[in-house]
Amino acid sequence: MKEIKTVGMYETFDRSGKHTRATHYCAGCGHGIVHKLVTEAMVELGLQDRTVIVNPIGCAVFGYYYWDCGNIGAAHGRAAAVGSAVNRVRPEAVVISYQGDGDLAAIGMNHTFQSANRGEHMAVIFINNAIYGMTGGQMAPTTLVGMKTKTSPFGRDPLTMGYPIHVCETLNQLRAPVYITRVSVADTRRIMQAKAAIRKALEIQRDGKGYAFVEVISPCPTNLGLSPVKAAQFCIEQMEQEFPLGTLRDNTKEADPRAAPAPKPTPQEYFEAGETALPPAVVDPDFKELRLKFTGFGGQGILSLGICVAEAARMERRFTSWYPSYGPEQRGGSAQCSVVISGTPIGCPAVDHPDVLVCMNRPSYERYIGDVVPGGLAIVDSTVPLEVKPPEGVRVVQMSAIDLAIELGVPKAANTMMLAALMELGATGLKPEHLQAALDASFKKKPELVEKNRALLREAVSWLKSHT
């Protein structure tokens, strides 16, 4: 007997090293049916090579073993965010976000709502089986009132657990979605209706017309503790009473195709400091990765100082990253940023153990000095008492950044004083003229301050030469 295969799925599903045609789904589960409907629509519309399916955290987490198309795994609830990212970088792609009720309607509800509100160009296939399937049958956002689960053993009580969330109705408040519908796979007639709905959602993506949302009522026999037949009856007799089938919106005819993406900005448009556009980074294995951390209070220019160093590194065609972290306060709270400069692509922008530490206040010095690597350098403002001893082999240089800035009549320029220390001490491995140019660029919106900061930089270098 000839084996029947579904075009659009892999010939074998090689999960866990096994060559099989069986999926990991339980008998009677609706996921396998919906997988086939998605695949058929994708193939029939000729979209297989353009399609990117975002696989969720949930029972469908292994979808990439089955679908023979582009696949991306998303963190729990973040499928909509990942799909949005694909839209940005690959606007020609047909994006399908495939999610369950726990993934989409619980931790991912805000991502879902916001992506729908933006009218992201994606087809969302939402599997509603009224329960958390993968993790053992806990109550989900769509669990019915009175329904017993592992976390609602006496039945869902709306007084303490709320009511089932109607996702289609919630999204139908928004202006952007093109298509919103609810279908079921509980019997043959319903499956054919679901097929038509999924096909339409993909047609909308093919034509670039916007956001399509298909909710699928699906049986989960294992976690419902029912046979496949009775689980399907549960969907028809109980779930459809709470979640009526039907199309809430179909603006397919009125929707306009997506406009062509705007041209990508040139490096010069990103960075208008000088007359020469910044070229891309060049691999240089001889340039050892340098990790810097800049710390202090918000308002001291800590983040701007880090940006200045990172931009100077870009001028030298180094790989560089700038990674900020700060408290909720606009001024006075803690602020720090990490800068990595490398001759090769950077794996992680976070800096836990810096080669160079810049501290503008006492709390930062006491918190981070112990993290500096042996042989590293710490540049600390002279107002900071050095009561905490640095690790052995760490050089500490005190720079009168704050007092000198006040003395020169520009209290906000303490970060420029620190930049001078980095230049004079050769702490960044970058050329002084590039650090100077990056400082100039930071004042491109206030050109009258460029020469003033150059003068401050010279004064700070002069001070440092006479005090070290």
C-alpha positions as a Markdown table, in Angstrom:
| # | Residue | x | y | z |
|---|---|---|---|---|
| 1 | Met | 0.0 | 0.0 | 0.0 |
| 2 | Lys | 1.4 | 3.4 | -1.0 |
| 3 | Glu | 2.1 | 5.7 | 1.9 |
| 4 | Ile | 0.2 | 8.9 | 1.9 |
| 5 | Lys | 2.2 | 12.0 | 2.7 |
| 6 | Thr | 1.2 | 15.6 | 3.2 |
| 7 | Val | 3.1 | 17.9 | 0.9 |
| 8 | Gly | 4.5 | 20.8 | 3.0 |
| 9 | Met | 5.5 | 18.6 | 5.9 |
| 10 | Tyr | 8.8 | 16.8 | 6.3 |
| 11 | Glu | 9.0 | 13.3 | 5.0 |
| 12 | Thr | 10.0 | 12.1 | 8.5 |
| 13 | Phe | 9.6 | 13.8 | 11.9 |
| 14 | Asp | 13.1 | 13.4 | 13.4 |
| 15 | Arg | 12.3 | 14.5 | 16.9 |
| 16 | Ser | 14.4 | 12.9 | 19.6 |
| 17 | Gly | 16.5 | 11.2 | 17.0 |
| 18 | Lys | 13.6 | 9.0 | 15.8 |
| 19 | His | 12.6 | 8.7 | 12.1 |
| 20 | Thr | 8.8 | 8.6 | 12.3 |
| 21 | Arg | 5.7 | 9.9 | 10.7 |
| 22 | Ala | 3.9 | 10.1 | 14.0 |
| 23 | Thr | 3.6 | 13.4 | 15.8 |
| 24 | His | 4.0 | 13.8 | 19.5 |
| 25 | Tyr | 0.3 | 14.8 | 20.0 |
| 26 | Cys | -2.1 | 12.7 | 22.0 |
| 27 | Ala | -4.9 | 10.7 | 20.3 |
| 28 | Gly | -7.9 | 12.9 | 19.6 |
| 29 | Cys | -5.9 | 16.2 | 20.0 |
| 30 | Gly | -6.9 | 18.9 | 17.6 |
| 31 | His | -3.4 | 20.2 | 16.9 |
| 32 | Gly | -2.6 | 17.5 | 14.3 |
| 33 | Ile | -5.7 | 18.5 | 12.3 |
| 34 | Val | -4.9 | 22.2 | 12.4 |
| 35 | His | -1.3 | 21.5 | 11.5 |
| 36 | Lys | -2.5 | 19.8 | 8.3 |
| 37 | Leu | -5.0 | 22.6 | 7.5 |
| 38 | Val | -2.2 | 25.2 | 7.8 |
| 39 | Thr | 0.1 | 23.0 | 5.7 |
| 40 | Glu | -2.5 | 22.5 | 3.0 |
| 41 | Ala | -3.4 | 26.2 | 2.8 |
| 42 | Met | 0.3 | 27.1 | 2.6 |
| 43 | Val | 1.0 | 24.7 | -0.2 |
| 44 | Glu | -2.2 | 25.3 | -2.2 |
| 45 | Leu | -1.5 | 29.0 | -2.2 |
| 46 | Gly | 2.1 | 28.5 | -3.2 |
| 47 | Leu | 3.5 | 30.2 | -0.1 |
| 48 | Gln | 5.7 | 27.4 | 1.3 |
| 49 | Asp | 9.0 | 29.2 | 0.4 |
| 50 | Arg | 7.8 | 32.5 | 1.8 |
| 51 | Thr | 6.2 | 31.2 | 5.0 |
| 52 | Val | 7.8 | 31.7 | 8.5 |
| 53 | Ile | 5.8 | 30.0 | 11.3 |
| 54 | Val | 6.5 | 31.1 | 14.9 |
| 55 | Asn | 6.3 | 28.1 | 17.2 |
| 56 | Pro | 5.1 | 28.8 | 20.7 |
| 57 | Ile | 5.8 | 27.4 | 24.2 |
| 58 | Gly | 3.0 | 24.9 | 24.6 |
| 59 | Cys | 2.0 | 21.6 | 23.0 |
| 60 | Ala | 2.9 | 22.9 | 19.5 |
| 61 | Val | 6.5 | 23.8 | 20.6 |
| 62 | Phe | 7.8 | 21.0 | 18.3 |
| 63 | Gly | 6.0 | 22.3 | 15.2 |
| 64 | Tyr | 9.3 | 22.9 | 13.5 |
| 65 | Tyr | 9.8 | 19.2 | 13.3 |
| 66 | Tyr | 6.7 | 19.0 | 11.1 |
| 67 | Trp | 6.3 | 22.1 | 8.9 |
| 68 | Asp | 8.6 | 22.2 | 6.0 |
| 69 | Cys | 9.0 | 26.0 | 5.8 |
| 70 | Gly | 10.7 | 28.7 | 7.8 |
| 71 | Asn | 10.3 | 28.2 | 11.6 |
| 72 | Ile | 11.3 | 30.2 | 14.6 |
| 73 | Gly | 10.8 | 29.2 | 18.3 |
| 74 | Ala | 9.5 | 32.0 | 20.6 |
| 75 | Ala | 9.7 | 32.4 | 24.3 |
| 76 | His | 6.5 | 31.9 | 26.2 |
| 77 | Gly | 3.8 | 34.4 | 25.1 |
| 78 | Arg | 6.2 | 36.3 | 22.8 |
| 79 | Ala | 5.3 | 34.8 | 19.4 |
| 80 | Ala | 3.6 | 38.0 | 18.4 |
| 81 | Ala | 6.7 | 40.0 | 19.2 |
| 82 | Val | 8.9 | 37.6 | 17.2 |
| 83 | Gly | 6.4 | 37.7 | 14.3 |
| 84 | Ser | 6.5 | 41.5 | 14.4 |
| 85 | Ala | 10.3 | 41.3 | 14.2 |
| 86 | Val | 10.1 | 39.1 | 11.1 |
| 87 | Asn | 7.8 | 41.6 | 9.5 |
| 88 | Arg | 10.4 | 44.3 | 10.0 |
| 89 | Val | 13.4 | 42.4 | 8.6 |
| 90 | Arg | 11.6 | 40.3 | 6.0 |
| 91 | Pro | 8.5 | 42.2 | 4.8 |
| 92 | Glu | 8.0 | 39.8 | 1.9 |
| 93 | Ala | 7.5 | 36.8 | 4.3 |
| 94 | Val | 4.2 | 35.3 | 5.1 |
| 95 | Val | 4.2 | 35.1 | 8.9 |
| 96 | Ile | 2.1 | 32.7 | 10.9 |
| 97 | Ser | 2.0 | 32.9 | 14.7 |
| 98 | Tyr | 0.7 | 29.5 | 16.1 |
| 99 | Gln | -0.3 | 29.7 | 19.8 |
| 100 | Gly | -2.3 | 28.0 | 22.4 |
| 101 | Asp | -4.6 | 29.6 | 25.0 |
| 102 | Gly | -2.1 | 29.6 | 27.8 |
| 103 | Asp | 0.6 | 31.1 | 25.6 |
| 104 | Leu | -1.5 | 33.7 | 23.8 |
| 105 | Ala | -4.2 | 34.6 | 26.2 |
| 106 | Ala | -2.2 | 34.5 | 29.5 |
| 107 | Ile | 1.4 | 35.7 | 29.5 |
| 108 | Gly | 1.2 | 36.7 | 25.8 |
| 109 | Met | -2.1 | 38.7 | 25.9 |
| 110 | Asn | -0.5 | 42.1 | 25.8 |
| 111 | His | 1.8 | 41.1 | 23.0 |
| 112 | Thr | -1.3 | 39.8 | 21.1 |
| 113 | Phe | -3.3 | 42.9 | 21.8 |
| 114 | Gln | -0.6 | 45.3 | 20.8 |
| 115 | Ser | 0.4 | 43.5 | 17.6 |
| 116 | Ala | -3.3 | 43.4 | 16.6 |
| 117 | Asn | -3.6 | 47.1 | 17.4 |
| 118 | Arg | -0.6 | 47.8 | 15.1 |
| 119 | Gly | -2.2 | 45.7 | 12.4 |
| 120 | Glu | 0.9 | 43.5 | 12.0 |
| 121 | His | 1.0 | 41.5 | 8.8 |
| 122 | Met | 0.6 | 38.0 | 10.3 |
| 123 | Ala | -1.9 | 35.2 | 10.5 |
| 124 | Val | -2.5 | 34.2 | 14.1 |
| 125 | Ile | -3.8 | 30.6 | 14.6 |
| 126 | Phe | -5.1 | 30.5 | 18.2 |
| 127 | Ile | -5.8 | 27.0 | 19.6 |
| 128 | Asn | -8.4 | 27.2 | 22.3 |
| 129 | Asn | -8.8 | 23.9 | 24.2 |
| 130 | Ala | -9.8 | 25.6 | 27.5 |
| 131 | Ile | -6.8 | 24.2 | 29.4 |
| 132 | Tyr | -3.0 | 24.2 | 29.7 |
| 133 | Gly | -2.1 | 21.1 | 27.8 |
| 134 | Met | 1.7 | 20.8 | 27.8 |
| 135 | Thr | 2.2 | 21.4 | 31.6 |
| 136 | Gly | -0.5 | 18.9 | 32.8 |
| 137 | Gly | -3.9 | 20.5 | 32.8 |
| 138 | Gln | -3.9 | 23.7 | 34.8 |
| 139 | Met | -6.7 | 26.3 | 34.5 |
| 140 | Ala | -6.2 | 28.5 | 31.4 |
| 141 | Pro | -7.6 | 32.0 | 30.6 |
| 142 | Thr | -10.3 | 30.2 | 28.5 |
| 143 | Thr | -11.3 | 27.6 | 31.0 |
| 144 | Leu | -15.0 | 27.4 | 31.4 |
| 145 | Val | -16.9 | 28.5 | 34.5 |
| 146 | Gly | -17.3 | 25.4 | 36.8 |
| 147 | Met | -14.7 | 23.4 | 34.8 |
| 148 | Lys | -12.3 | 21.4 | 37.0 |
| 149 | Thr | -8.6 | 21.5 | 36.3 |
| 150 | Lys | -5.4 | 20.8 | 38.3 |
| 151 | Thr | -5.4 | 24.4 | 39.7 |
| 152 | Ser | -9.2 | 24.7 | 40.0 |
| 153 | Pro | -10.1 | 21.3 | 41.5 |
| 154 | Phe | -13.5 | 22.5 | 42.6 |
| 155 | Gly | -14.3 | 24.2 | 39.3 |
| 156 | Arg | -13.5 | 27.6 | 38.0 |
| 157 | Asp | -15.2 | 30.2 | 40.3 |
| 158 | Pro | -15.6 | 33.5 | 38.6 |
| 159 | Leu | -15.7 | 35.4 | 41.9 |
| 160 | Thr | -12.1 | 34.5 | 42.6 |
| 161 | Met | -10.8 | 33.3 | 39.3 |
| 162 | Gly | -12.6 | 35.5 | 36.8 |
| 163 | Tyr | -14.5 | 34.6 | 33.7 |
| 164 | Pro | -13.2 | 33.0 | 30.5 |
| 165 | Ile | -11.5 | 35.5 | 28.3 |
| 166 | His | -13.0 | 35.9 | 24.8 |
| 167 | Val | -10.0 | 36.8 | 22.7 |
| 168 | Cys | -11.8 | 37.3 | 19.4 |
| 169 | Glu | -14.3 | 39.7 | 21.0 |
| 170 | Thr | -11.4 | 41.6 | 22.8 |
| 171 | Leu | -9.5 | 42.1 | 19.5 |
| 172 | Asn | -12.7 | 43.1 | 17.7 |
| 173 | Gln | -12.6 | 46.4 | 19.6 |
| 174 | Leu | -9.5 | 47.4 | 17.7 |
| 175 | Arg | -9.5 | 49.2 | 14.3 |
| 176 | Ala | -6.5 | 47.5 | 12.6 |
| 177 | Pro | -7.4 | 43.8 | 12.3 |
| 178 | Val | -8.7 | 42.7 | 8.9 |
| 179 | Tyr | -10.1 | 39.3 | 9.7 |
| 180 | Ile | -11.3 | 37.8 | 13.0 |
| 181 | Thr | -13.1 | 34.5 | 13.2 |
| 182 | Arg | -13.7 | 31.5 | 15.5 |
| 183 | Val | -14.0 | 28.0 | 14.1 |
| 184 | Ser | -13.8 | 24.4 | 15.5 |
| 185 | Val | -12.3 | 21.1 | 14.5 |
| 186 | Ala | -14.7 | 19.0 | 16.6 |
| 187 | Asp | -16.3 | 17.2 | 13.5 |
| 188 | Thr | -15.9 | 17.0 | 9.7 |
| 189 | Arg | -18.2 | 19.9 | 8.9 |
| 190 | Arg | -16.5 | 22.2 | 11.3 |
| 191 | Ile | -13.0 | 21.1 | 10.1 |
| 192 | Met | -14.0 | 22.1 | 6.5 |
| 193 | Gln | -15.1 | 25.5 | 7.9 |
| 194 | Ala | -11.8 | 25.8 | 9.7 |
| 195 | Lys | -9.9 | 25.0 | 6.5 |
| 196 | Ala | -11.6 | 27.8 | 4.7 |
| 197 | Ala | -10.9 | 30.3 | 7.5 |
| 198 | Ile | -7.2 | 29.4 | 7.7 |
| 199 | Arg | -6.9 | 29.6 | 3.9 |
| 200 | Lys | -8.4 | 33.1 | 4.0 |
| 201 | Ala | -6.0 | 34.2 | 6.8 |
| 202 | Leu | -3.1 | 33.1 | 4.6 |
| 203 | Glu | -4.6 | 34.7 | 1.5 |
| 204 | Ile | -4.6 | 38.0 | 3.5 |
| 205 | Gln | -0.9 | 37.5 | 4.2 |
| 206 | Arg | -0.2 | 36.6 | 0.6 |
| 207 | Asp | -1.8 | 39.8 | -0.5 |
| 208 | Gly | -0.2 | 41.9 | 2.2 |
| 209 | Lys | -3.5 | 43.1 | 3.6 |
| 210 | Gly | -2.8 | 42.9 | 7.4 |
| 211 | Tyr | -3.7 | 41.2 | 10.6 |
| 212 | Ala | -5.8 | 38.0 | 10.5 |
| 213 | Phe | -6.9 | 36.1 | 13.7 |
| 214 | Val | -8.3 | 32.6 | 13.6 |
| 215 | Glu | -9.4 | 31.1 | 16.9 |
| 216 | Val | -9.8 | 27.3 | 16.7 |
| 217 | Ile | -11.9 | 25.4 | 19.3 |
| 218 | Ser | -10.0 | 22.2 | 19.7 |
| 219 | Pro | -10.4 | 19.1 | 21.9 |
| 220 | Cys | -7.8 | 18.0 | 24.5 |
| 221 | Pro | -8.9 | 14.5 | 25.6 |
| 222 | Thr | -5.9 | 13.8 | 27.8 |
| 223 | Asn | -6.3 | 16.8 | 30.1 |
| 224 | Leu | -10.1 | 16.8 | 30.0 |
| 225 | Gly | -10.0 | 13.1 | 31.1 |
| 226 | Leu | -12.3 | 12.2 | 28.2 |
| 227 | Ser | -12.3 | 9.9 | 25.2 |
| 228 | Pro | -11.6 | 11.6 | 21.9 |
| 229 | Val | -15.3 | 11.3 | 20.9 |
| 230 | Lys | -16.5 | 12.8 | 24.2 |
| 231 | Ala | -13.8 | 15.5 | 24.1 |
| 232 | Ala | -15.1 | 16.5 | 20.7 |
| 233 | Gln | -18.7 | 16.5 | 22.1 |
| 234 | Phe | -17.4 | 18.7 | 24.9 |
| 235 | Cys | -16.2 | 21.3 | 22.4 |
| 236 | Ile | -19.6 | 21.3 | 20.6 |
| 237 | Glu | -21.9 | 21.2 | 23.6 |
| 238 | Gln | -20.1 | 23.3 | 26.1 |
| 239 | Met | -17.2 | 25.3 | 24.6 |
| 240 | Glu | -19.2 | 26.6 | 21.7 |
| 241 | Gln | -21.9 | 27.8 | 24.1 |
| 242 | Glu | -19.2 | 30.0 | 25.8 |
| 243 | Phe | -17.3 | 30.8 | 22.6 |
| 244 | Pro | -19.8 | 31.0 | 19.7 |
| 245 | Leu | -18.5 | 30.1 | 16.2 |
| 246 | Gly | -18.6 | 32.6 | 13.5 |
| 247 | Thr | -16.8 | 35.5 | 11.8 |
| 248 | Leu | -16.7 | 38.7 | 13.8 |
| 249 | Arg | -15.0 | 40.8 | 11.1 |
| 250 | Asp | -14.0 | 40.4 | 7.5 |
| 251 | Asn | -12.6 | 43.5 | 5.9 |
| 252 | Thr | -10.7 | 41.6 | 3.2 |
| 253 | Lys | -12.2 | 43.5 | 0.3 |
| 254 | Glu | -11.7 | 46.9 | 1.8 |
| 255 | Ala | -8.2 | 46.4 | 3.1 |
| 256 | Asp | -5.4 | 47.9 | 1.1 |
| 257 | Pro | -2.2 | 45.9 | 0.2 |
| 258 | Arg | 0.8 | 46.7 | 2.3 |
| 259 | Ala | 2.9 | 49.6 | 1.0 |
| 260 | Ala | 6.5 | 48.9 | -0.1 |
| 261 | Pro | 9.0 | 49.3 | 2.8 |
| 262 | Ala | 10.8 | 52.6 | 3.0 |
| 263 | Pro | 14.5 | 52.6 | 1.9 |
| 264 | Lys | 16.9 | 51.7 | 4.6 |
| 265 | Pro | 18.7 | 54.6 | 6.2 |
| 266 | Thr | 22.3 | 55.0 | 5.2 |
| 267 | Pro | 25.0 | 55.0 | 8.0 |
| 268 | Gln | 25.4 | 58.7 | 7.4 |
| 269 | Glu | 21.7 | 59.2 | 8.2 |
| 270 | Tyr | 22.2 | 57.3 | 11.4 |
| 271 | Phe | 25.2 | 59.2 | 12.4 |
| 272 | Glu | 25.7 | 62.8 | 11.1 |
| 273 | Ala | 28.8 | 63.8 | 13.0 |
| 274 | Gly | 31.1 | 64.3 | 10.0 |
| 275 | Glu | 31.3 | 64.3 | 6.3 |
| 276 | Thr | 32.2 | 60.6 | 5.9 |
| 277 | Ala | 29.7 | 57.9 | 6.2 |
| 278 | Leu | 30.7 | 55.2 | 8.7 |
| 279 | Pro | 31.7 | 52.0 | 7.0 |
| 280 | Pro | 30.8 | 48.6 | 8.5 |
| 281 | Ala | 33.0 | 46.9 | 11.1 |
| 282 | Val | 36.0 | 44.9 | 9.9 |
| 283 | Val | 37.2 | 41.6 | 11.5 |
| 284 | Asp | 40.5 | 42.1 | 13.2 |
| 285 | Pro | 41.5 | 39.1 | 15.4 |
| 286 | Asp | 44.5 | 41.0 | 16.7 |
| 287 | Phe | 42.2 | 43.5 | 18.5 |
| 288 | Lys | 41.4 | 41.9 | 21.8 |
| 289 | Glu | 37.8 | 42.4 | 23.1 |
| 290 | Leu | 37.7 | 45.2 | 25.6 |
| 291 | Arg | 34.8 | 45.4 | 28.1 |
| 292 | Leu | 34.0 | 48.8 | 29.8 |
| 293 | Lys | 31.4 | 49.7 | 32.4 |
| 294 | Phe | 30.4 | 53.3 | 33.1 |
| 295 | Thr | 28.6 | 54.0 | 36.4 |
| 296 | Gly | 27.2 | 56.8 | 38.5 |
| 297 | Phe | 24.0 | 58.8 | 39.2 |
| 298 | Gly | 21.4 | 59.6 | 36.6 |
| 299 | Gly | 22.1 | 63.1 | 35.3 |
| 300 | Gln | 25.9 | 62.8 | 35.3 |
| 301 | Gly | 26.1 | 61.9 | 31.6 |
| 302 | Ile | 27.0 | 58.2 | 32.2 |
| 303 | Leu | 25.0 | 56.9 | 29.3 |
| 304 | Ser | 26.2 | 59.7 | 27.0 |
| 305 | Leu | 29.8 | 58.9 | 27.9 |
| 306 | Gly | 29.3 | 55.3 | 26.9 |
| 307 | Ile | 27.7 | 56.2 | 23.6 |
| 308 | Cys | 30.6 | 58.5 | 22.9 |
| 309 | Val | 33.1 | 55.7 | 23.3 |
| 310 | Ala | 31.0 | 53.3 | 21.3 |
| 311 | Glu | 30.7 | 55.8 | 18.4 |
| 312 | Ala | 34.4 | 56.3 | 18.4 |
| 313 | Ala | 34.8 | 52.5 | 18.1 |
| 314 | Arg | 32.5 | 52.5 | 15.1 |
| 315 | Met | 34.7 | 55.1 | 13.5 |
| 316 | Glu | 37.6 | 52.7 | 13.7 |
| 317 | Arg | 35.5 | 50.0 | 12.2 |
| 318 | Arg | 35.5 | 48.0 | 15.4 |
| 319 | Phe | 32.5 | 45.8 | 16.4 |
| 320 | Thr | 30.9 | 47.6 | 19.3 |
| 321 | Ser | 27.8 | 47.5 | 21.5 |
| 322 | Trp | 26.3 | 49.9 | 24.1 |
| 323 | Tyr | 24.0 | 48.4 | 26.7 |
| 324 | Pro | 22.3 | 50.8 | 29.2 |
| 325 | Ser | 20.7 | 50.1 | 32.6 |
| 326 | Tyr | 19.1 | 52.7 | 34.8 |
| 327 | Gly | 16.5 | 53.2 | 37.5 |
| 328 | Pro | 13.1 | 54.8 | 37.1 |
| 329 | Glu | 14.3 | 58.2 | 38.3 |
| 330 | Gln | 15.2 | 60.7 | 35.6 |
| 331 | Arg | 17.8 | 62.3 | 37.8 |
| 332 | Gly | 19.5 | 61.0 | 40.9 |
| 333 | Gly | 18.9 | 57.3 | 40.6 |
| 334 | Ser | 21.6 | 54.8 | 39.7 |
| 335 | Ala | 22.7 | 54.6 | 36.1 |
| 336 | Gln | 25.2 | 52.5 | 34.3 |
| 337 | Cys | 26.0 | 51.2 | 30.8 |
| 338 | Ser | 28.3 | 48.6 | 29.3 |
| 339 | Val | 30.3 | 49.1 | 26.2 |
| 340 | Val | 32.1 | 46.2 | 24.4 |
| 341 | Ile | 34.7 | 46.9 | 21.7 |
| 342 | Ser | 36.0 | 44.0 | 19.7 |
| 343 | Gly | 37.8 | 43.0 | 16.6 |
| 344 | Thr | 35.3 | 40.2 | 16.0 |
| 345 | Pro | 31.5 | 40.0 | 16.3 |
| 346 | Ile | 30.2 | 40.4 | 19.9 |
| 347 | Gly | 28.3 | 37.6 | 21.5 |
| 348 | Cys | 27.0 | 39.4 | 24.6 |
| 349 | Pro | 26.6 | 43.2 | 25.3 |
| 350 | Ala | 26.4 | 42.8 | 29.0 |
| 351 | Val | 29.6 | 43.4 | 31.0 |
| 352 | Asp | 29.8 | 41.7 | 34.4 |
| 353 | His | 33.6 | 41.8 | 34.8 |
| 354 | Pro | 35.0 | 45.0 | 33.1 |
| 355 | Asp | 38.5 | 45.6 | 31.9 |
| 356 | Val | 37.8 | 49.3 | 32.5 |
| 357 | Leu | 35.5 | 50.7 | 35.2 |
| 358 | Val | 34.5 | 54.4 | 35.3 |
| 359 | Cys | 32.9 | 55.4 | 38.6 |
| 360 | Met | 31.3 | 58.8 | 39.2 |
| 361 | Asn | 29.9 | 58.2 | 42.7 |
| 362 | Arg | 30.6 | 56.2 | 45.8 |
| 363 | Pro | 27.7 | 53.6 | 45.6 |
| 364 | Ser | 28.9 | 52.6 | 42.2 |
| 365 | Tyr | 32.5 | 52.3 | 43.2 |
| 366 | Glu | 31.6 | 50.1 | 46.2 |
| 367 | Arg | 29.3 | 48.0 | 44.1 |
| 368 | Tyr | 31.4 | 47.4 | 41.1 |
| 369 | Ile | 35.1 | 47.7 | 42.0 |
| 370 | Gly | 35.3 | 44.0 | 43.1 |
| 371 | Asp | 34.2 | 43.0 | 39.6 |
| 372 | Val | 37.1 | 44.5 | 37.7 |
| 373 | Val | 39.4 | 41.8 | 36.2 |
| 374 | Pro | 43.0 | 41.4 | 37.4 |
| 375 | Gly | 45.2 | 43.8 | 35.4 |
| 376 | Gly | 42.1 | 46.1 | 34.8 |
| 377 | Leu | 41.7 | 49.8 | 35.3 |
| 378 | Ala | 39.3 | 51.8 | 37.5 |
| 379 | Ile | 38.9 | 55.5 | 36.9 |
| 380 | Val | 37.2 | 57.0 | 39.9 |
| 381 | Asp | 36.0 | 60.5 | 40.6 |
| 382 | Ser | 38.2 | 62.2 | 43.3 |
| 383 | Thr | 35.1 | 62.8 | 45.5 |
| 384 | Val | 34.8 | 59.1 | 46.0 |
| 385 | Pro | 36.6 | 57.7 | 49.1 |
| 386 | Leu | 38.5 | 54.6 | 48.3 |
| 387 | Glu | 37.6 | 52.8 | 51.5 |
| 388 | Val | 36.8 | 49.5 | 49.6 |
| 389 | Lys | 40.1 | 48.0 | 48.4 |
| 390 | Pro | 40.2 | 47.0 | 44.7 |
| 391 | Pro | 41.1 | 43.4 | 43.8 |
| 392 | Glu | 44.8 | 42.7 | 43.5 |
| 393 | Gly | 46.3 | 43.8 | 40.2 |
| 394 | Val | 43.6 | 46.4 | 39.5 |
| 395 | Arg | 45.0 | 50.0 | 39.0 |
| 396 | Val | 42.9 | 52.8 | 40.4 |
| 397 | Val | 43.2 | 56.3 | 39.0 |
| 398 | Gln | 41.3 | 59.2 | 40.7 |
| 399 | Met | 40.1 | 61.9 | 38.3 |
| 400 | Ser | 38.8 | 65.2 | 39.6 |
| 401 | Ala | 35.9 | 65.2 | 37.1 |
| 402 | Ile | 33.1 | 66.7 | 39.1 |
| 403 | Asp | 35.2 | 69.4 | 40.9 |
| 404 | Leu | 37.1 | 70.3 | 37.7 |
| 405 | Ala | 33.8 | 70.7 | 35.8 |
| 406 | Ile | 32.5 | 73.0 | 38.5 |
| 407 | Glu | 35.7 | 75.0 | 38.6 |
| 408 | Leu | 35.6 | 75.5 | 34.8 |
| 409 | Gly | 32.0 | 76.7 | 35.1 |
| 410 | Val | 30.3 | 73.7 | 33.4 |
| 411 | Pro | 29.1 | 71.3 | 36.2 |
| 412 | Lys | 27.3 | 69.1 | 33.6 |
| 413 | Ala | 30.6 | 68.4 | 31.8 |
| 414 | Ala | 32.0 | 65.9 | 34.4 |
| 415 | Asn | 31.5 | 63.2 | 31.8 |
| 416 | Thr | 33.7 | 65.1 | 29.4 |
| 417 | Met | 36.4 | 65.1 | 32.1 |
| 418 | Met | 36.1 | 61.4 | 32.3 |
| 419 | Leu | 36.4 | 61.0 | 28.6 |
| 420 | Ala | 39.7 | 63.0 | 28.8 |
| 421 | Ala | 40.9 | 60.5 | 31.4 |
| 422 | Leu | 40.0 | 57.6 | 29.1 |
| 423 | Met | 41.9 | 59.3 | 26.3 |
| 424 | Glu | 45.0 | 60.2 | 28.3 |
| 425 | Leu | 45.3 | 56.8 | 29.9 |
| 426 | Gly | 44.7 | 55.0 | 26.6 |
| 427 | Ala | 42.0 | 53.0 | 28.3 |
| 428 | Thr | 39.8 | 52.3 | 25.2 |
| 429 | Gly | 42.4 | 51.3 | 22.7 |
| 430 | Leu | 40.9 | 54.0 | 20.4 |
| 431 | Lys | 42.6 | 57.0 | 18.7 |
| 432 | Pro | 42.1 | 60.3 | 20.6 |
| 433 | Glu | 40.9 | 62.0 | 17.4 |
| 434 | His | 38.1 | 59.5 | 17.1 |
| 435 | Leu | 37.1 | 60.1 | 20.7 |
| 436 | Gln | 37.2 | 63.8 | 20.0 |
| 437 | Ala | 35.1 | 63.4 | 16.9 |
| 438 | Ala | 32.5 | 61.3 | 18.8 |
| 439 | Leu | 32.3 | 64.0 | 21.5 |
| 440 | Asp | 31.7 | 66.6 | 18.7 |
| 441 | Ala | 29.0 | 64.4 | 17.3 |
| 442 | Ser | 27.2 | 64.2 | 20.6 |
| 443 | Phe | 26.6 | 68.0 | 20.3 |
| 444 | Lys | 25.4 | 68.0 | 16.7 |
| 445 | Lys | 22.1 | 69.5 | 17.8 |
| 446 | Lys | 23.9 | 72.2 | 19.8 |
| 447 | Pro | 26.9 | 73.1 | 17.6 |
| 448 | Glu | 27.7 | 76.1 | 19.8 |
| 449 | Leu | 28.8 | 73.7 | 22.5 |
| 450 | Val | 31.3 | 71.8 | 20.3 |
| 451 | Glu | 34.3 | 74.1 | 20.8 |
| 452 | Lys | 33.5 | 74.7 | 24.4 |
| 453 | Asn | 33.7 | 70.9 | 25.1 |
| 454 | Arg | 36.9 | 70.7 | 23.1 |
| 455 | Ala | 38.4 | 73.3 | 25.5 |
| 456 | Leu | 37.1 | 71.4 | 28.5 |
| 457 | Leu | 38.7 | 68.2 | 27.2 |
| 458 | Arg | 42.0 | 70.0 | 26.8 |
| 459 | Glu | 41.8 | 71.3 | 30.3 |
| 460 | Ala | 41.0 | 67.9 | 31.7 |
| 461 | Val | 43.9 | 66.3 | 29.9 |
| 462 | Ser | 46.2 | 69.0 | 31.2 |
| 463 | Trp | 45.0 | 68.4 | 34.8 |
| 464 | Leu | 45.5 | 64.7 | 34.5 |
| 465 | Lys | 49.1 | 65.0 | 33.2 |
| 466 | Ser | 50.0 | 67.2 | 36.2 |
| 467 | His | 48.3 | 64.9 | 38.8 |
| 468 | Thr | 49.4 | 61.4 | 37.7 |
